[in-house]
């Protein structure tokens, strides 16, 4: 008599992106999501499709996942796996990338969640068609953040305090010039974008730079406008034009910053700096640059 079969380990469903144009079977077969999970596959929900992967419940339930995402190496692996899943979904047409670690107890739960938001998701897909995201970071120039050159040796306390006050004023004035130039970068790039959003500037610990980050921006740009956008970027980064700042950019990316499926795309949005912005009045400022290692949130439904 053969030994009884070992029960399969429980799995839950990890969702990556929603689209109207599901990727080809060969594309999914060649892609890798989370290394601990099964192959990528497609769930159909009405007129929409959801790219998903079965993952072990023991590693991806709420408690286990929270622990893993608090470890930098595991966080990076999860984020890159999520980005690979979103990229696999994005080939044939626009996609709405879901937050990292969007999890459901079953296919049925996942389908219900998509069906409940089908109208909003359809609006988002229409809005993102033929558009990509560009991430722009503006830092104060290193030369603008250094201390003022020292003067002659202090002869008395009054002279020392006077020079110290002058240095403080100089640093403040340099910072204000840099902020003004960062706003000029924003104003120029918004001319070429259909939407823009501002993320909280990254700390010096994250950027690895001593100069502060003044603007962390994401711009949604029509594919046909990308050449003009990149020419504008090149002009802004040219030496001498904006001496108080340094401008860096990356892209085009999948438009993570403009794919909030949990709210109406045409309503007032709250940016990451805590201000309310309308669709046509959001300062540019990026997902986190929306890079693939940006941390999302966990959405885990109750069992269906």
Secondary structure, 3 states (H helix, E strand, C coil): CCCCCCCCCCEEEEEEEEECCCCCHHHHHHCCCCCCCCCEEEEEECCEEEEEEEEEHHHHCHHHHHHHHCCHHHHHHHHHHHHHHHHHHCCCCCEEEEEEEEEECCHHHHHHHHHHCHHHHHHHHHHHCCEEEEEEEEEECHHHHCCCCCCCCCCCHHHHHHHHHHHHHHHHHHHHHHHHHHHHHHHHHHCCCCEEEECCCCCHHHHCCCCCEEEEEEEEEEHHHHHHHHHHHHHHHCCCCCCCEEEEEEEEECCHHHCCCCCCCCCCEECCCCCEECCCCCCCCCCCCCCCCCCCCCEECCCC
